[in-house]
């Protein structure tokens, strides 16, 4: 049995992230982007106070750079002092973005903050507001940026506490989307004797295991178009019976979203723009009052395909969308449409397009024939001195979906040229 308590698990604050590649956004939005990590941190403090948590654990990458900005350090210090006034303790480790060997100002941390060192696993007691021992909190910071050793191997629970929380900034089970820092396996973590692993480094929140709970909280603010959806922290409630309940709370100021619109059945540019505007308005609502940064993709087959193949058409549509609600900025409109193929009409033709279609069908159904045809088609490139060396091994087995894409593209072009010719006649 343990006393019930509540804590916040957060990670990857990345204070003062530069948000590169957003030079074309309006100035007002640019300022909001640049301030968003600080706004999210302020919301973290306000959430901790409102939820009356007993303590906070922050699992690495508090800052965006090893040589952290003075602005970020002073802002974080101010937030920690606010938490101190409310009796909320803070436990932090540093990760690959903010290792302890980075340049930093000479600042005295408030007494409610525990910063774990980099020489080995350490642990500290965490108390409830009532003064009773809630848990031991364990952690180890990065001493340098590139830590490829298995830090989890050095963790072990110490007797004397009713609950054990391990903080780790690392890559569990080799997530390919992130650098392989402090790699370890899920099986290894489940067998270490801890009740909760508060993980950082992976920016997508996910619960890898329950009892023991092994959890990535994700970052508190999306920093680029790849980091879509709500970002924030987990409020973790531990009952007297050691039951664990996780509640995600969003903290982000700017939310990155992606969506697509099929062009099937859309016949005019005006109709397409109207549908796109409706899509943007719907996405703006998903921001829950936040500003959303939107990437839209036009997909599918339809009569507008040929017009959308012109970059100027897509750019004109994008510029119109950027004049909509200030709560939603469409930073990208991508065209991934395909020509509308009327294969039933082709079947009655004795044309090159129909012969091409029949050939593609035969190759799709005969893997060996496709392999020979593909090898013959790319042989001039494969034999090229530089291209052959760069792409060696990739020519040997071309995927069948390349054939399907080439069939649709070529027949679509032939069909559109044929229709244009009939109009001219």
C-alpha positions as a Markdown table, in Angstrom:
| # | Residue | x | y | z |
|---|---|---|---|---|
| 1 | Unk | 0.0 | 0.0 | 0.0 |
| 2 | Unk | 1.0 | 3.6 | -0.6 |
| 3 | Unk | -0.4 | 7.0 | 0.0 |
| 4 | Unk | -2.3 | 8.3 | -3.1 |
| 5 | Unk | -0.4 | 11.0 | -5.0 |
| 6 | Unk | -0.4 | 12.8 | -8.3 |
| 7 | Unk | 2.5 | 13.9 | -10.5 |
| 8 | Unk | 3.1 | 15.3 | -13.9 |
| 9 | Unk | 5.3 | 13.5 | -16.5 |
| 10 | Unk | 6.6 | 15.9 | -19.1 |
| 11 | Unk | 9.6 | 15.8 | -21.5 |
| 12 | Unk | 11.3 | 17.5 | -24.4 |
| 13 | Unk | 10.5 | 21.1 | -23.7 |
| 14 | Unk | 13.0 | 22.3 | -26.3 |
| 15 | Unk | 12.8 | 25.9 | -25.0 |
| 16 | Unk | 13.7 | 28.6 | -27.6 |
| 17 | Unk | 13.4 | 26.2 | -30.6 |
| 18 | Unk | 14.2 | 28.3 | -33.7 |
| 19 | Unk | 11.3 | 27.0 | -36.0 |
| 20 | Unk | 13.4 | 27.1 | -39.2 |
| 21 | Unk | 11.8 | 27.0 | -42.6 |
| 22 | Unk | 8.8 | 29.2 | -41.7 |
| 23 | Unk | 10.1 | 32.5 | -43.2 |
| 24 | Unk | 7.0 | 33.0 | -45.3 |
| 25 | Unk | 4.5 | 33.1 | -42.5 |
| 26 | Unk | 3.0 | 36.4 | -41.4 |
| 27 | Unk | 5.0 | 38.4 | -38.9 |
| 28 | Unk | 2.3 | 38.0 | -36.2 |
| 29 | Unk | 2.3 | 34.3 | -36.6 |
| 30 | Unk | 6.1 | 34.1 | -36.7 |
| 31 | Unk | 6.3 | 35.8 | -33.3 |
| 32 | Unk | 3.7 | 33.3 | -31.9 |
| 33 | Unk | 5.7 | 30.4 | -33.3 |
| 34 | Unk | 9.0 | 31.7 | -31.7 |
| 35 | Unk | 7.2 | 32.1 | -28.3 |
| 36 | Unk | 5.3 | 28.9 | -28.4 |
| 37 | Unk | 7.7 | 26.7 | -26.4 |
| 38 | Unk | 7.7 | 29.3 | -23.7 |
| 39 | Unk | 3.9 | 29.5 | -23.7 |
| 40 | Unk | 3.7 | 25.7 | -23.5 |
| 41 | Unk | 6.1 | 25.8 | -20.5 |
| 42 | Unk | 4.0 | 28.4 | -18.8 |
| 43 | Unk | 0.9 | 26.3 | -19.3 |
| 44 | Unk | 2.8 | 23.3 | -17.8 |
| 45 | Unk | 3.3 | 25.4 | -14.6 |
| 46 | Unk | -0.3 | 26.5 | -14.6 |
| 47 | Unk | -1.5 | 23.0 | -15.1 |
| 48 | Unk | 0.6 | 21.7 | -12.2 |
| 49 | Unk | -0.8 | 24.3 | -9.9 |
| 50 | Unk | -4.4 | 23.8 | -11.0 |
| 51 | Unk | -4.2 | 20.0 | -10.8 |
| 52 | Unk | -2.6 | 20.3 | -7.4 |
| 53 | Unk | 0.1 | 17.8 | -8.2 |
| 54 | Unk | 2.7 | 16.8 | -5.7 |
| 55 | Unk | 5.7 | 17.0 | -8.0 |
| 56 | Unk | 6.8 | 17.1 | -11.7 |
| 57 | Unk | 9.3 | 14.9 | -13.5 |
| 58 | Unk | 10.9 | 16.3 | -16.7 |
| 59 | Unk | 12.7 | 13.6 | -18.8 |
| 60 | Unk | 15.3 | 15.5 | -20.7 |
| 61 | Unk | 15.8 | 18.1 | -23.5 |
| 62 | Unk | 14.7 | 21.1 | -21.4 |
| 63 | Unk | 16.5 | 23.3 | -23.9 |
| 64 | Unk | 16.9 | 23.1 | -27.6 |
| 65 | Unk | 20.6 | 23.5 | -27.8 |
| 66 | Unk | 23.6 | 22.4 | -25.6 |
| 67 | Unk | 24.7 | 26.1 | -25.4 |
| 68 | Unk | 21.3 | 27.1 | -24.1 |
| 69 | Unk | 20.1 | 30.7 | -24.5 |
| 70 | Unk | 20.0 | 32.9 | -21.5 |
| 71 | Unk | 16.4 | 33.8 | -22.3 |
| 72 | Unk | 15.4 | 30.1 | -22.0 |
| 73 | Unk | 17.4 | 29.6 | -18.7 |
| 74 | Unk | 15.9 | 32.7 | -17.1 |
| 75 | Unk | 12.4 | 31.8 | -18.2 |
| 76 | Unk | 12.7 | 28.3 | -16.9 |
| 77 | Unk | 14.1 | 29.5 | -13.6 |
| 78 | Unk | 11.1 | 31.9 | -13.2 |
| 79 | Unk | 8.6 | 29.0 | -13.8 |
| 80 | Unk | 10.4 | 26.8 | -11.2 |
| 81 | Unk | 10.2 | 29.6 | -8.7 |
| 82 | Unk | 6.5 | 29.8 | -9.3 |
| 83 | Unk | 6.2 | 26.1 | -8.6 |
| 84 | Unk | 8.2 | 26.5 | -5.4 |
| 85 | Unk | 5.7 | 29.0 | -4.1 |
| 86 | Unk | 3.0 | 26.3 | -4.5 |
| 87 | Unk | 5.1 | 23.6 | -2.9 |
| 88 | Unk | 5.6 | 21.6 | -6.1 |
| 89 | Unk | 8.9 | 19.7 | -6.4 |
| 90 | Unk | 10.6 | 19.3 | -9.8 |
| 91 | Unk | 12.9 | 16.4 | -10.8 |
| 92 | Unk | 14.8 | 16.9 | -14.1 |
| 93 | Unk | 17.3 | 15.0 | -16.3 |
| 94 | Unk | 19.1 | 16.4 | -19.3 |
| 95 | Unk | 19.2 | 14.7 | -22.7 |
| 96 | Unk | 21.0 | 14.9 | -26.0 |
| 97 | Unk | 19.9 | 18.4 | -26.8 |
| 98 | Unk | 20.9 | 19.9 | -23.5 |
| 99 | Unk | 23.8 | 17.8 | -22.1 |
| 100 | Unk | 25.5 | 19.0 | -18.9 |
| 101 | Unk | 28.7 | 19.9 | -20.8 |
| 102 | Unk | 26.9 | 22.7 | -22.6 |
| 103 | Unk | 27.4 | 26.3 | -21.9 |
| 104 | Unk | 25.1 | 27.8 | -19.3 |
| 105 | Unk | 24.7 | 30.8 | -17.0 |
| 106 | Unk | 25.7 | 30.7 | -13.3 |
| 107 | Unk | 22.2 | 30.4 | -11.9 |
| 108 | Unk | 21.2 | 29.1 | -8.5 |
| 109 | Unk | 18.3 | 26.6 | -8.8 |
| 110 | Unk | 15.5 | 27.0 | -6.3 |
| 111 | Unk | 15.4 | 24.4 | -3.5 |
| 112 | Unk | 12.4 | 22.5 | -5.0 |
| 113 | Unk | 14.4 | 21.5 | -8.1 |
| 114 | Unk | 16.5 | 18.3 | -8.2 |
| 115 | Unk | 18.8 | 18.0 | -11.2 |
| 116 | Unk | 20.3 | 14.5 | -11.7 |
| 117 | Unk | 24.0 | 14.2 | -12.7 |
| 118 | Unk | 25.6 | 12.3 | -15.5 |
| 119 | Unk | 28.1 | 10.0 | -13.6 |
| 120 | Unk | 25.5 | 7.3 | -12.8 |
| 121 | Unk | 22.0 | 6.6 | -11.7 |
| 122 | Unk | 20.9 | 8.6 | -8.7 |
| 123 | Unk | 17.7 | 8.6 | -6.7 |
| 124 | Unk | 15.8 | 11.1 | -4.5 |
| 125 | Unk | 12.7 | 10.9 | -2.4 |
| 126 | Unk | 9.5 | 12.6 | -3.6 |
| 127 | Unk | 6.9 | 13.7 | -1.0 |
| 128 | Unk | 3.2 | 14.3 | -1.0 |
| 129 | Unk | 2.0 | 17.7 | -0.1 |
| 130 | Unk | 1.0 | 16.2 | 3.3 |
| 131 | Unk | 4.7 | 15.4 | 3.9 |
| 132 | Unk | 4.4 | 11.6 | 3.5 |
| 133 | Unk | 6.9 | 9.8 | 1.2 |
| 134 | Unk | 5.3 | 9.1 | -2.1 |
| 135 | Unk | 8.1 | 7.5 | -4.2 |
| 136 | Unk | 11.7 | 7.4 | -5.0 |
| 137 | Unk | 12.6 | 9.1 | -8.3 |
| 138 | Unk | 15.6 | 7.9 | -10.2 |
| 139 | Unk | 17.5 | 9.5 | -13.0 |
| 140 | Unk | 20.7 | 10.1 | -15.0 |
| 141 | Unk | 21.5 | 13.1 | -17.3 |
| 142 | Unk | 23.6 | 13.1 | -20.4 |
| 143 | Unk | 27.1 | 14.4 | -19.8 |
| 144 | Unk | 27.6 | 14.9 | -23.5 |
| 145 | Unk | 25.3 | 15.0 | -26.6 |
| 146 | Unk | 26.0 | 11.6 | -28.1 |
| 147 | Unk | 25.3 | 8.9 | -25.5 |
| 148 | Unk | 25.0 | 5.6 | -27.2 |
| 149 | Unk | 25.5 | 3.4 | -24.1 |
| 150 | Unk | 22.5 | 1.6 | -22.6 |
| 151 | Unk | 21.9 | 3.8 | -19.6 |
| 152 | Unk | 19.0 | 1.7 | -18.4 |
| 153 | Unk | 21.4 | -1.2 | -17.7 |
| 154 | Unk | 22.7 | 0.8 | -14.7 |
| 155 | Unk | 19.3 | 1.4 | -13.2 |
| 156 | Unk | 18.1 | -0.6 | -10.2 |
| 157 | Unk | 15.3 | 0.1 | -7.7 |
| 158 | Unk | 16.3 | 0.7 | -4.1 |
| 159 | Unk | 14.2 | -0.6 | -1.2 |
| 160 | Unk | 12.5 | 1.9 | 1.1 |
| 161 | Unk | 9.8 | 3.5 | -0.9 |
| 162 | Unk | 6.2 | 2.5 | -1.8 |
| 163 | Unk | 6.6 | 3.4 | -5.4 |
| 164 | Unk | 9.5 | 3.8 | -7.8 |
| 165 | Unk | 9.7 | 6.2 | -10.8 |
| 166 | Unk | 12.6 | 6.0 | -13.2 |
| 167 | Unk | 13.4 | 8.9 | -15.6 |
| 168 | Unk | 15.2 | 8.0 | -18.8 |
| 169 | Unk | 15.9 | 10.0 | -22.0 |
| 170 | Unk | 16.5 | 7.3 | -24.6 |
| 171 | Unk | 15.3 | 5.2 | -27.5 |
| 172 | Unk | 13.3 | 2.1 | -26.5 |
| 173 | Unk | 13.2 | -0.7 | -29.1 |
| 174 | Unk | 15.1 | 1.2 | -31.7 |
| 175 | Unk | 12.5 | 3.8 | -32.9 |
| 176 | Unk | 13.9 | 4.6 | -36.4 |
| 177 | Unk | 12.4 | 8.1 | -36.5 |
| 178 | Unk | 14.8 | 9.2 | -33.7 |
| 179 | Unk | 18.5 | 9.0 | -33.0 |
| 180 | Unk | 19.6 | 5.8 | -31.2 |
| 181 | Unk | 20.6 | 7.5 | -28.0 |
| 182 | Unk | 20.7 | 5.5 | -24.7 |
| 183 | Unk | 19.1 | 2.5 | -26.5 |
| 184 | Unk | 17.4 | -0.2 | -24.6 |
| 185 | Unk | 14.6 | -2.8 | -25.0 |
| 186 | Unk | 11.1 | -2.8 | -23.6 |
| 187 | Unk | 11.7 | -6.2 | -22.1 |
| 188 | Unk | 14.7 | -4.9 | -20.2 |
| 189 | Unk | 12.7 | -2.0 | -18.7 |
| 190 | Unk | 9.8 | -4.2 | -17.6 |
| 191 | Unk | 12.1 | -6.4 | -15.6 |
| 192 | Unk | 13.9 | -3.7 | -13.6 |
| 193 | Unk | 11.5 | -3.5 | -10.7 |
| 194 | Unk | 10.3 | 0.1 | -11.3 |
| 195 | Unk | 6.6 | 1.0 | -11.2 |
| 196 | Unk | 6.8 | 3.8 | -13.8 |
| 197 | Unk | 9.3 | 4.7 | -16.5 |
| 198 | Unk | 9.0 | 8.4 | -17.4 |
| 199 | Unk | 10.6 | 8.5 | -20.8 |
| 200 | Unk | 11.8 | 11.3 | -23.0 |
| 201 | Unk | 13.4 | 11.7 | -26.4 |
| 202 | Unk | 10.6 | 10.4 | -28.6 |
| 203 | Unk | 8.3 | 13.3 | -29.5 |
| 204 | Unk | 5.1 | 11.1 | -29.9 |
| 205 | Unk | 3.3 | 10.3 | -26.8 |
| 206 | Unk | 2.7 | 6.6 | -26.3 |
| 207 | Unk | 2.2 | 4.0 | -23.6 |
| 208 | Unk | 4.5 | 1.1 | -24.3 |
| 209 | Unk | 3.5 | -1.0 | -21.3 |
| 210 | Unk | 1.2 | -1.0 | -18.3 |
| 211 | Unk | 2.1 | -2.3 | -14.8 |
| 212 | Unk | 4.9 | -1.4 | -14.9 |
| 213 | Unk | 3.9 | 1.7 | -16.9 |
| 214 | Unk | 6.5 | 2.6 | -19.5 |
| 215 | Unk | 5.5 | 5.9 | -21.1 |
| 216 | Unk | 6.6 | 8.5 | -23.5 |
| 217 | Unk | 4.8 | 11.8 | -22.8 |
| 218 | Unk | 6.0 | 13.4 | -26.1 |
| 219 | Unk | 7.1 | 17.0 | -26.3 |
| 220 | Unk | 5.0 | 19.9 | -25.0 |
| 221 | Unk | 5.0 | 21.8 | -28.3 |
| 222 | Unk | 5.2 | 20.6 | -31.9 |
| 223 | Unk | 8.4 | 22.1 | -33.4 |
| 224 | Unk | 7.9 | 21.3 | -37.1 |
| 225 | Unk | 5.4 | 19.9 | -39.6 |
| 226 | Unk | 6.3 | 16.3 | -38.8 |
| 227 | Unk | 5.2 | 16.7 | -35.1 |
| 228 | Unk | 1.4 | 16.8 | -35.7 |
| 229 | Unk | -1.5 | 16.7 | -33.3 |
| 230 | Unk | -1.9 | 17.7 | -29.7 |
| 231 | Unk | 1.2 | 18.0 | -27.6 |
| 232 | Unk | 1.4 | 18.2 | -23.8 |
| 233 | Unk | 2.0 | 16.2 | -20.6 |
| 234 | Unk | 0.5 | 13.3 | -18.6 |
| 235 | Unk | -1.0 | 13.8 | -15.2 |
| 236 | Unk | -0.4 | 10.5 | -13.4 |
| 237 | Unk | -2.6 | 9.5 | -10.4 |
| 238 | Unk | -1.4 | 6.7 | -8.2 |
| 239 | Unk | -4.0 | 5.3 | -5.8 |
| 240 | Unk | -3.4 | 3.8 | -2.4 |
| 241 | Unk | -3.7 | 0.4 | -4.1 |
| 242 | Unk | -0.9 | 1.5 | -6.5 |
| 243 | Unk | -3.3 | 1.7 | -9.4 |
| 244 | Unk | -2.1 | 4.1 | -12.1 |
| 245 | Unk | -4.3 | 6.4 | -14.1 |
| 246 | Unk | -2.9 | 8.6 | -17.0 |
| 247 | Unk | -4.7 | 11.7 | -18.2 |
| 248 | Unk | -3.2 | 13.6 | -21.2 |
| 249 | Unk | -3.5 | 17.4 | -21.0 |
| 250 | Unk | -2.6 | 19.5 | -24.1 |
| 251 | Unk | -0.2 | 22.4 | -23.5 |
| 252 | Unk | 0.7 | 23.4 | -27.1 |
| 253 | Unk | 0.2 | 27.0 | -28.4 |
| 254 | Unk | 0.6 | 26.1 | -32.1 |
| 255 | Unk | -0.8 | 22.8 | -33.4 |
| 256 | Unk | 0.5 | 21.2 | -36.7 |
| 257 | Unk | -2.2 | 19.3 | -38.6 |
| 258 | Unk | -2.3 | 17.4 | -41.9 |
| 259 | Unk | -5.3 | 16.4 | -44.1 |
| 260 | Unk | -6.1 | 15.5 | -47.6 |
| 261 | Unk | -8.9 | 16.2 | -50.0 |
| 262 | Unk | -9.8 | 13.8 | -52.9 |
| 263 | Unk | -10.6 | 15.6 | -56.1 |
| 264 | Unk | -13.0 | 12.9 | -57.3 |
| 265 | Unk | -16.2 | 14.5 | -58.6 |
| 266 | Unk | -14.9 | 18.1 | -58.4 |
| 267 | Unk | -15.2 | 19.7 | -61.8 |
| 268 | Unk | -14.2 | 23.4 | -61.4 |
| 269 | Unk | -11.5 | 25.4 | -59.6 |
| 270 | Unk | -14.2 | 27.4 | -57.8 |
| 271 | Unk | -15.8 | 24.2 | -56.4 |
| 272 | Unk | -12.4 | 22.9 | -55.3 |
| 273 | Unk | -11.6 | 26.1 | -53.5 |
| 274 | Unk | -14.9 | 26.0 | -51.7 |
| 275 | Unk | -14.2 | 22.4 | -50.6 |
| 276 | Unk | -10.7 | 23.4 | -49.4 |
| 277 | Unk | -12.0 | 26.3 | -47.4 |
| 278 | Unk | -14.5 | 24.0 | -45.7 |
| 279 | Unk | -11.6 | 21.6 | -44.9 |
| 280 | Unk | -9.5 | 24.4 | -43.4 |
| 281 | Unk | -12.5 | 25.7 | -41.2 |
| 282 | Unk | -13.0 | 22.1 | -39.9 |
| 283 | Unk | -9.3 | 21.8 | -39.0 |
| 284 | Unk | -9.3 | 25.2 | -37.3 |
| 285 | Unk | -11.9 | 23.8 | -34.9 |
| 286 | Unk | -9.6 | 20.8 | -34.1 |
| 287 | Unk | -7.1 | 23.3 | -32.7 |
| 288 | Unk | -9.4 | 23.9 | -29.6 |
| 289 | Unk | -8.8 | 27.6 | -29.7 |
| 290 | Unk | -5.1 | 27.3 | -30.7 |
| 291 | Unk | -3.6 | 28.5 | -34.0 |
| 292 | Unk | -3.2 | 25.5 | -36.3 |
| 293 | Unk | -0.5 | 25.2 | -39.0 |
| 294 | Unk | -2.0 | 23.1 | -41.8 |
| 295 | Unk | -0.6 | 21.0 | -44.6 |
| 296 | Unk | -3.2 | 19.9 | -47.2 |
| 297 | Unk | -2.8 | 17.3 | -49.9 |
| 298 | Unk | -4.9 | 17.0 | -53.0 |
| 299 | Unk | -5.4 | 13.3 | -53.9 |
| 300 | Unk | -7.3 | 10.9 | -56.0 |
| 301 | Unk | -8.5 | 11.0 | -59.6 |
| 302 | Unk | -10.6 | 13.6 | -61.2 |
| 303 | Unk | -11.2 | 16.0 | -64.1 |
| 304 | Unk | -9.1 | 18.7 | -62.5 |
| 305 | Unk | -5.9 | 16.7 | -62.5 |
| 306 | Unk | -4.4 | 18.3 | -65.6 |
| 307 | Unk | -5.0 | 21.8 | -64.3 |
| 308 | Unk | -3.6 | 20.9 | -60.9 |
| 309 | Unk | -0.4 | 19.6 | -62.6 |
| 310 | Unk | 0.4 | 23.3 | -63.2 |
| 311 | Unk | 2.2 | 24.6 | -60.1 |
| 312 | Unk | 0.8 | 28.1 | -60.7 |
| 313 | Unk | -2.8 | 26.7 | -60.2 |
| 314 | Unk | -1.9 | 25.1 | -56.9 |
| 315 | Unk | 0.0 | 28.3 | -55.8 |
| 316 | Unk | -3.1 | 30.4 | -56.6 |
| 317 | Unk | -5.3 | 28.1 | -54.5 |
| 318 | Unk | -2.8 | 28.2 | -51.6 |
| 319 | Unk | -2.7 | 32.0 | -51.6 |
| 320 | Unk | -6.5 | 32.1 | -51.4 |
| 321 | Unk | -6.5 | 29.7 | -48.4 |
| 322 | Unk | -3.9 | 31.9 | -46.6 |
| 323 | Unk | -6.4 | 34.7 | -46.6 |
| 324 | Unk | -8.9 | 32.7 | -44.4 |
| 325 | Unk | -9.2 | 32.6 | -40.6 |
| 326 | Unk | -6.2 | 33.8 | -38.6 |
| 327 | Unk | -6.7 | 30.7 | -36.5 |
| 328 | Unk | -5.5 | 28.4 | -39.4 |
| 329 | Unk | -2.5 | 29.1 | -41.6 |
| 330 | Unk | -2.2 | 26.8 | -44.6 |
| 331 | Unk | 1.6 | 26.6 | -45.1 |
| 332 | Unk | 1.5 | 23.9 | -47.8 |
| 333 | Unk | -0.8 | 22.6 | -50.5 |
| 334 | Unk | 0.6 | 19.6 | -52.3 |
| 335 | Unk | -0.8 | 18.0 | -55.4 |
| 336 | Unk | -0.8 | 14.2 | -55.5 |
| 337 | Unk | -3.6 | 13.7 | -57.9 |
| 338 | Unk | -3.9 | 11.3 | -60.9 |
| 339 | Unk | -5.5 | 11.5 | -64.2 |
| 340 | Unk | -9.1 | 10.2 | -64.5 |
| 341 | Unk | -8.9 | 7.0 | -66.5 |
| 342 | Unk | -11.9 | 5.8 | -68.4 |
| 343 | Unk | -10.8 | 2.3 | -69.1 |
| 344 | Unk | -14.2 | 1.2 | -70.3 |
| 345 | Unk | -13.9 | 3.6 | -73.2 |
| 346 | Unk | -10.5 | 2.3 | -74.0 |
| 347 | Unk | -11.7 | -1.2 | -74.4 |
| 348 | Unk | -13.5 | -0.3 | -77.5 |
| 349 | Unk | -10.5 | 1.4 | -79.0 |
| 350 | Unk | -7.8 | 0.1 | -81.2 |
| 351 | Unk | -5.3 | 2.6 | -79.9 |
| 352 | Unk | -1.8 | 2.9 | -78.5 |
| 353 | Unk | -3.2 | 3.8 | -75.1 |
| 354 | Unk | -5.2 | 0.5 | -75.1 |
| 355 | Unk | -2.2 | -1.5 | -76.2 |
| 356 | Unk | -0.2 | 0.1 | -73.4 |
| 357 | Unk | -2.9 | -0.8 | -70.9 |
| 358 | Unk | -3.0 | -4.4 | -72.0 |
| 359 | Unk | 0.8 | -4.7 | -71.7 |
| 360 | Unk | 0.8 | -3.2 | -68.2 |
| 361 | Unk | -1.9 | -5.7 | -67.2 |
| 362 | Unk | 0.1 | -8.7 | -68.5 |
| 363 | Unk | 3.3 | -7.5 | -66.7 |
| 364 | Unk | 1.4 | -6.9 | -63.5 |
| 365 | Unk | 0.1 | -10.5 | -63.6 |
| 366 | Unk | 3.5 | -12.0 | -64.7 |
| 367 | Unk | 6.2 | -11.2 | -62.1 |
| 368 | Unk | 9.0 | -12.7 | -64.1 |
| 369 | Unk | 8.0 | -10.7 | -67.3 |
| 370 | Unk | 7.8 | -7.5 | -65.3 |
| 371 | Unk | 11.3 | -8.2 | -63.8 |
| 372 | Unk | 12.8 | -8.6 | -67.3 |
| 373 | Unk | 11.0 | -5.6 | -68.7 |
| 374 | Unk | 12.0 | -3.4 | -65.8 |
| 375 | Unk | 15.6 | -4.5 | -66.0 |
| 376 | Unk | 15.7 | -3.6 | -69.7 |
| 377 | Unk | 14.1 | -0.2 | -69.2 |
| 378 | Unk | 16.6 | 0.9 | -66.5 |
| 379 | Unk | 19.7 | -0.7 | -68.0 |
| 380 | Unk | 21.0 | 2.6 | -69.5 |
| 381 | Unk | 20.8 | 4.2 | -66.1 |
| 382 | Unk | 22.1 | 1.2 | -64.2 |
| 383 | Unk | 25.2 | 1.2 | -66.5 |
| 384 | Unk | 25.9 | 4.8 | -66.0 |
| 385 | Unk | 29.2 | 5.4 | -64.2 |
| 386 | Unk | 27.8 | 7.6 | -61.4 |
| 387 | Unk | 24.1 | 6.7 | -61.3 |
| 388 | Unk | 24.8 | 3.0 | -61.4 |
| 389 | Unk | 27.1 | 3.4 | -58.4 |
| 390 | Unk | 24.8 | 5.5 | -56.4 |
| 391 | Unk | 21.7 | 3.3 | -56.9 |
| 392 | Unk | 23.5 | -0.1 | -57.0 |
| 393 | Unk | 21.1 | -2.7 | -55.6 |
| 394 | Unk | 18.0 | -0.6 | -56.2 |
| 395 | Unk | 17.7 | -1.6 | -59.9 |
| 396 | Unk | 17.5 | -5.3 | -59.2 |
| 397 | Unk | 13.9 | -5.5 | -58.1 |
| 398 | Unk | 11.7 | -2.6 | -59.1 |
| 399 | Unk | 8.4 | -2.6 | -57.2 |
| 400 | Unk | 5.2 | -3.4 | -59.1 |
| 401 | Unk | 3.5 | -0.3 | -57.8 |
| 402 | Unk | 5.9 | 1.7 | -60.0 |
| 403 | Unk | 4.4 | -0.1 | -63.0 |
| 404 | Unk | 0.9 | 0.8 | -61.7 |
| 405 | Unk | 1.8 | 4.5 | -61.3 |
| 406 | Unk | 3.5 | 4.6 | -64.7 |
| 407 | Unk | 0.4 | 3.1 | -66.3 |
| 408 | Unk | -1.9 | 5.6 | -64.8 |
| 409 | Unk | 0.4 | 8.6 | -65.6 |
| 410 | Unk | 1.0 | 7.6 | -69.2 |
| 411 | Unk | -2.5 | 6.6 | -70.1 |
| 412 | Unk | -3.8 | 9.7 | -68.4 |
| 413 | Unk | -1.5 | 11.9 | -70.4 |
| 414 | Unk | -2.5 | 10.1 | -73.7 |
| 415 | Unk | -6.2 | 10.3 | -72.8 |
| 416 | Unk | -6.0 | 14.0 | -72.0 |
| 417 | Unk | -4.1 | 14.8 | -75.2 |
| 418 | Unk | -6.7 | 12.8 | -77.2 |
| 419 | Unk | -9.6 | 14.8 | -75.6 |
| 420 | Unk | -7.8 | 18.1 | -76.3 |
| 421 | Unk | -7.3 | 17.0 | -79.9 |
| 422 | Unk | -11.0 | 16.2 | -80.3 |
| 423 | Unk | -11.9 | 19.6 | -78.9 |
| 424 | Unk | -9.6 | 21.3 | -81.5 |
| 425 | Unk | -11.3 | 19.4 | -84.3 |
